[in-house]
Amino acid sequence: MLKALLLENVHPLTVEILSAHGYEVITRSGALDEAELIEALDGVHLLGIRSKTHVTAQVINNAPDLIAIGAFCIGTNQIDLAAAAERGVAVFNAPFSNTRSVVEMAISEMISLTRRLPERNKAMHEGTWDKTAEGSHEIRGKTLGIIGYGNIGTQLSVLAENLGMSVVFYDTAEKLALGNARRAHSLNELLESADVVTIHVDGRPGNAGLFGAEQFSMMRRGAIFLNLSRGFVMDNASLRDAIVSGHIAGAAVDVFPTEPKKRGDSFESELRGLPNVILTPHIGGSTLEAQEAIGEFVANKLRDYVRTGSTTLSVNLPNLALETTTGITRVAFLHRNTPGVLAAVNNALATHNVNIEGQLLATRGEYGYVVTDAGSTVDIEALDALKSIDQYIRIRTLPPTH
């Protein structure tokens, strides 16, 4: 029986899906540190995490039974993807499932900050009736600057235009502008033209320190700032200075450089207590709808990888879309991507009288993935011959699924 360990309160639907396919499922509510995770992964084949648990190379190298990791979120920067690939561990995430939830939160925060609702709400709770239009504006007619024009940025762009905003975006990759959105040629151009600036970049290391004092100083005086992407892309102390000086009129921050491991832990930040600032505990994608969709999507990816070897949308291995097997045994062979591997695989199988009924190969950077459907069982001698190929990383044999 395969064993799955699910951390950080992934949706119960995940447990239901994996259990229905015969896996033993263990759940834990919080994140685990490196030592705790190494201990917990003893005998575990599938690992499910969210954003708090860091799966380091040390963890992966000490988890010989681990087959796949599911990140029940968009980001995968908390996983050492290269180390996982080197050990033949597939990694899957949910790149689309919580997009709408993040976009709706960004829209709500833009409106709240532009109307200065955090300050009005605080005054009312303190017993002060502060009815005034001072500093309060509509977002209609304002310019929204989106940094990072991916799945979230593009959907936000469309909804913002529907609310009457003009949209300018900046992305280092070539992206098609949707609607009437306009591409900025540089980050500075975007900052100088936007009334609201929102960051939606991914977690790649090159985005660390993207936004600091220099960028805040280039923004329009009285502009609004949002960060719902990654905590390490922005310098919180610089944002505090910009808020205190009055240069930035308001901000919403959902992600932080260091975040507590579990619900109920204490939270410290230089941004606490500032006027017209919304702080949220990394909940951009935390709606019941999004978490259910993520739970179903990632669980199915893990199930399909175990059952058929399919790596569709894996973030670290070559992608092959596989369904039912055409033979008696399916052999999934992960290897280093050098010339001659396919010939070596086929020669090893032929030498051991294994007839090939179907075969697919995909490569991704330095890795290759060849999946072979054989018309017979593949004995231990044939598997040992495959493992003796110099480029070998990992092999799995799968029973028929038809």
C-alpha positions, 0 to 999 in steps of 0.5 A: 500500500502506498502511503501519503503524508498531507500537511498544512490542512489541505482540503479534505477532498484530497484525502477522499480522492487518494483514499479511494484509490487505496492509499494510506493517508496521514494528515497533519495540520501545520508545517514541519521543519527539515528534521521533522519532515525527514522523520515523517517521510519514513516509508512515505511515497506521496507528500502534499504541502502548501507554502510553509513547508520547505522541501530541501535537498536534504529532505529529498535525499533522505526520503528514498521511498518518495515518488511525488510531491504535490504543492497545493498552491501556485508557488513551488519555490519552497521545494528544491525542484532540481534535487527532486528531479535528480532523485526522480521525484515528480513535483506538481502544483496548482497553477490555475485553481486559485487564480480567481480568489487572488484576483477578487481579493486584489480588487476588493483591496484596491477599492477598500484602500482607495476609499480609505475603508481600513481607517473608517472601520478602525474609527468606528470600532473605537467609537468615533463617527468620522464621516468625511470624503477626505482622501476617498476616491473611486477607482473608476478612471484610475490607472492600474499597474500590474507587475507580472502578467501571468494567470493572475495578472491577466485576469485582474487586468480584464476585471479592472477594465470592466470596473473602468480602470486603465491598465498598464502592465510590465513583464520580463517575458513577451505577453499578449495584452488583453482588452485595452491593456498597455504594455510598459517598456520598463518597470519605471514607466509603469511606476510613474504612470499608475495610481495603483501598483500590484505585484503578481510575479512568481517565486523564482530567485531572480525576483528577490528584492524586486521592490524597494525604496527606489521603486516606492520613490518612483511611484506617484505620490498618493498611489496605492500599493499591493503585494499578493505574490511573494514576501521576498520580492519587497522590502517591508521597511521601505514600504513603511517609510513610504507610508509614514512619509505620506508618499504612498497613501495605502497598501495591502500585503498578503505575503511576508519574508518570514511567515509563522508555521501555523494558525494561531502563531504570533506575527511580527512586522514593521507594517503593523499599526500603519494607517490605511494598510491591510495585512492578511495572513497569506490568504489570497488563494484561501477560499473554500472554492479555491481550496477545493479546486486545488485539492482535487486538481493536485490529488488527481495529478498525484494519482495519475502519476502513480497509476499511469506515469503521466507527468502532465504539468509537472514543474520539474520533469519532462511532460508526458500525457499518459492514460491507459497502458497498451500492454501488460507492463508499463516501464517509466524510465527517467534519465539524463538527457544525452544522445543514445538513451532510447536506443540503449533502453530498447536494446536492453528490453530486446536482449531480455525478450521484451516486446514493445507495444507502445513508447513515448519519450519527452525531454526537458533540459537535462532530463529525459523520460521514456515510457514503454508499454511491454507485451509481457511482464518485465523481469528483474534481469531486464530491470537491472539491465535498464538500471545499468544504463549510465544515464539512469536516474529512476525506474518504475514499473506499472501494472495495466490500467485498462 
